[in-house]
Amino acid sequence: MPCVVSRDLVKIFRGGVEALKGVSIEIPCGGITALVGRNGAGKTTFIRIASGLLKPTRGYIETLGIDVTRDAERVRSRIAVMPQGSLPPGFSTPLQFVSTYLAYRGAPWSEARRRAKEILAELGLGEVMNTRCHELSLGNQQRVVAAAAIASEADLIFLDEPTSGLDPISRRGFWNSLLRIKSSGSTIVMTSHNPEEVEAIADYVVAMSSGRVVSQGPVRSVIERLGFSRVVEVYGNGSMGVDGDMVVRIGGVVIAYYRDEVDAERSLARVVRNGGKARVRPVGVADVLIIGEGGFYGEYEES
């Protein structure tokens, strides 16, 4: 049974803003699922509804087999949530904040302290666990909130942009913590703007654009469904010579997709000879959003 199921989910805010437009998603239990998409795609709205923090306008959603609209309190008792941009109280220390959160969820105080110390050390916060949170950087404060959610060992953990503001080294340490939690049996649902992050740790991906689901499935399957192997990205005025199987133009950037790797390398060489700045890379999660279904992001030329 999936951990989260939605059917034709719609959310319309005041002023007629339609954040979700008939979203149907099935998130499997176990592993890490990433919701990807640019700002305004509907990722945060979906997480807030799935966690019982926001009511949908219409449609159906259940979390952990529970109808969220009918029994939101029961859902909230079995999940942990890190809202986007959330920060701990400035007067508390990381150790106090995480310990108190775990105790509130029912852990004995000694156990709460032990687990709090372990997760803070794992996330690189061991040296500042007794420092007042207002003295920490914003990135570290976000990590404190994430530490509380992760340490909860809840059946389902929602993390909304948990690595925003983290440097590359800290981000990778955070990934390692999520992989450890996954191995313990918890299901993690996170939002991300970072394709590298999704490809590194996610098992399942839901790509969203403008309140709709563009694609969903196991990460590798979603990428392979695009049907291309390589991408040539061209910047500046050297786009002459690009002749991909599909060419997408976004502003002044040309993104050419190739089924054959050799064709991509030849195209790259032509662009460089014409004075263009370009790079070649494998097709990835970012391209699921760039290509979309029918095109959401740019002007398309398909040969």
C-alpha positions in Angstrom: 0.0 0.0 0.0 1.4 3.5 -0.9 2.2 5.8 2.0 0.5 8.8 0.3 -2.2 8.7 -2.3 -4.0 11.6 -3.9 -6.8 11.6 -6.5 -7.7 14.8 -8.5 -6.5 17.0 -5.7 -7.3 20.7 -6.1 -6.4 23.6 -3.9 -7.6 27.1 -4.7 -6.5 30.0 -2.4 -8.2 33.3 -1.9 -8.1 35.4 -5.0 -8.6 32.4 -7.2 -5.0 31.2 -7.2 -5.1 27.5 -8.1 -2.1 25.9 -6.5 -3.0 22.3 -7.3 -4.9 21.4 -10.5 -6.2 17.9 -10.2 -3.0 16.3 -8.7 -2.9 12.5 -8.6 0.1 11.0 -6.9 1.1 7.7 -5.3 4.1 7.8 -3.0 5.5 4.4 -2.1 6.3 3.4 1.5 9.9 3.1 2.3 12.8 5.0 0.7 13.1 8.7 -0.2 10.6 10.4 -2.5 11.5 13.9 -3.9 9.0 16.4 -5.1 10.7 18.6 -7.7 9.7 21.7 -9.6 10.4 25.4 -9.5 8.7 27.9 -7.2 5.0 27.9 -7.5 4.9 24.3 -8.8 2.7 23.2 -5.9 5.2 21.1 -3.9 4.8 22.9 -0.6 1.0 23.0 -0.9 0.9 19.2 -1.5 3.0 18.5 1.5 0.9 20.8 3.7 -2.3 19.0 2.6 -0.7 15.5 2.9 0.5 16.3 6.5 -2.9 17.5 7.6 -1.9 21.2 7.9 -4.1 22.5 5.1 -7.4 21.4 3.7 -7.8 20.8 0.0 -10.6 22.5 -2.0 -11.6 19.2 -3.4 -10.3 15.8 -4.3 -9.1 12.9 -2.1 -5.9 12.3 -0.2 -4.8 9.7 2.3 -1.6 9.4 4.3 -0.5 6.1 5.9 -3.9 4.7 4.9 -5.8 7.5 6.8 -8.2 9.9 5.1 -6.5 13.2 5.8 -9.5 15.4 5.5 -11.5 13.3 8.0 -8.8 12.5 10.5 -6.0 15.0 10.2 -5.1 14.7 13.9 -4.4 11.0 13.6 -2.2 11.6 10.6 -0.2 14.3 12.5 0.5 11.9 15.4 2.3 9.5 13.0 4.4 11.9 11.0 7.1 14.5 11.4 7.2 17.7 9.4 10.0 20.3 8.7 8.2 23.3 7.1 10.0 25.4 4.5 12.1 28.1 6.1 11.3 27.0 9.7 13.7 28.1 12.4 14.0 27.0 16.1 13.3 29.5 18.9 16.3 31.7 19.2 16.5 31.4 23.0 16.9 27.6 22.9 20.0 25.6 22.2 19.9 22.9 19.5 20.1 20.2 22.2 17.2 21.7 24.1 15.1 22.1 21.0 15.5 18.6 19.6 15.3 17.0 23.1 12.1 18.8 23.9 10.5 18.0 20.5 11.3 14.3 21.0 9.9 14.4 24.6 6.8 16.0 23.4 6.3 13.1 21.0 6.5 10.7 23.9 10.2 9.7 24.2 11.5 9.5 27.8 13.7 12.5 28.6 17.0 10.4 28.8 16.2 8.8 25.5 15.3 12.1 24.0 18.6 13.6 25.1 20.6 10.7 23.7 18.9 10.7 20.3 19.2 14.5 20.1 23.0 14.4 20.7 23.4 11.6 18.2 21.5 13.3 15.4 23.1 16.8 16.1 26.6 15.2 15.9 25.7 13.4 12.7 24.5 16.6 11.1 27.7 18.4 12.0 26.1 20.4 14.9 27.9 18.6 17.8 30.1 21.5 18.6 27.3 24.0 18.7 24.6 21.9 20.4 24.7 24.0 23.5 24.9 27.4 21.7 21.8 29.6 21.6 20.1 29.1 18.2 20.0 32.9 17.5 23.8 32.8 17.4 23.9 30.2 14.6 23.8 30.8 10.9 20.5 30.5 9.1 21.7 27.3 7.5 22.6 25.7 10.8 19.3 26.8 12.3 17.5 25.0 9.5 19.6 21.9 10.2 18.4 22.0 13.8 14.8 21.9 12.7 15.6 19.1 10.3 17.4 17.2 13.0 14.3 17.2 15.2 12.2 15.8 12.4 14.8 13.1 11.5 15.4 12.1 15.1 11.6 11.5 15.6 11.9 8.2 13.7 8.3 8.8 12.6 6.7 6.5 10.1 6.7 9.3 7.6 8.9 12.4 7.6 8.1 15.4 5.4 11.0 17.8 4.7 10.3 21.0 2.7 13.5 22.3 1.1 15.7 20.8 3.9 19.1 21.6 2.3 18.4 25.1 1.1 21.2 27.4 2.4 23.6 24.6 3.1 27.1 24.5 1.6 28.1 21.6 -0.6 29.9 19.7 2.2 27.1 20.2 4.8 24.6 19.2 2.2 26.3 15.9 1.6 26.5 15.1 5.3 22.7 15.7 5.4 22.2 13.3 2.5 24.0 10.7 4.4 21.7 11.2 7.4 18.7 10.8 5.3 20.0 7.6 3.8 20.6 6.2 7.3 17.1 7.1 8.4 15.7 5.4 5.2 17.6 2.2 6.1 15.8 2.2 9.5 12.4 1.9 7.8 11.1 5.5 7.8 9.6 6.9 4.6 11.0 10.4 3.7 9.2 12.8 1.4 11.2 15.9 0.6 11.0 18.9 -1.8 14.1 20.0 -3.7 15.3 22.4 -6.3 18.6 20.5 -6.6 18.6 17.8 -9.4 22.0 16.5 -8.2 20.5 15.9 -4.8 17.5 14.0 -6.2 19.7 11.8 -8.3 22.1 11.1 -5.4 19.6 10.0 -2.7 16.0 9.8 -4.0 14.4 6.5 -5.0 11.2 8.0 -6.4 10.5 11.3 -7.9 7.4 13.4 -8.6 8.0 16.3 -11.0 5.5 19.1 -10.8 4.9 22.3 -12.8 2.2 24.9 -12.4 0.1 22.8 -10.0 0.2 19.7 -12.2 2.2 16.4 -12.1 4.6 16.3 -15.1 6.0 12.8 -14.4 6.4 10.4 -11.5 8.1 7.1 -10.9 11.4 5.6 -9.9 14.1 8.2 -10.6 16.0 6.2 -13.3 12.7 5.2 -15.0 11.5 8.8 -15.2 14.8 9.9 -16.8 14.9 7.0 -19.2 11.3 7.8 -20.4 12.6 11.0 -21.9 14.4 8.9 -24.6 17.7 10.8 -24.7 21.2 10.1 -23.5 23.1 13.4 -23.7 22.4 17.1 -23.5 24.4 20.0 -24.9 23.8 23.3 -23.2 24.9 26.4 -25.2 25.4 29.9 -23.7 26.2 33.1 -25.5 26.2 33.5 -29.3 27.6 30.2 -30.4 24.4 28.2 -30.9 25.1 27.8 -34.6 25.7 24.1 -35.3 23.3 22.7 -32.7 21.1 20.1 -34.3 19.8 17.9 -31.6 16.9 15.4 -31.8 15.1 18.0 -29.7 16.2 21.6 -29.1 14.8 23.8 -26.3 15.4 27.5 -26.1 14.9 29.2 -22.7 15.8 32.8 -22.9 19.3 33.0 -24.5 20.1 29.4 -23.6 19.9 26.6 -26.1 19.5 23.1 -24.7 19.9 20.3 -27.3 18.9 16.7 -26.6 20.6 13.7 -28.3 19.8 10.0 -28.5 23.3 9.3 -29.6 26.3 10.3 -27.5 28.6 10.6 -30.5 26.2 13.1 -32.1 26.3 15.2 -28.9 30.1 15.3 -28.9 30.2 16.4 -32.5 27.6 19.1 -31.9 29.6 20.3 -28.9 32.8 20.6 -31.0 30.9 22.6 -33.7 29.6 25.0 -31.1 33.1 25.5 -29.6 34.5 26.2 -33.1 31.8 28.8 -33.6 32.9 30.6 -30.4 30.2 29.4 -28.2 30.4 28.5 -24.5 28.9 25.1 -24.0 29.0 21.9 -22.0 27.8 18.3 -22.5 26.2 16.3 -19.8 24.0 13.2 -19.2 20.2 13.5 -19.2 19.0 13.9 -15.7 16.1 15.0 -13.4 16.4 18.6 -14.5 15.4 17.6 -18.0 12.2 16.0 -16.8 11.1 19.5 -15.9 12.7 21.3 -18.9 11.0 19.0 -21.4 7.9 18.2 -19.4 4.8 16.9 -21.2 4.0 19.1 -24.1 6.5 21.7 -22.9 6.3 24.0 -19.9 9.5 25.9 -19.9 10.6 27.0 -23.3 10.2 27.0 -27.1 10.7 23.6 -28.7 12.1 22.4 -32.0 12.0 18.6 -32.6 13.6 17.0 -35.6 
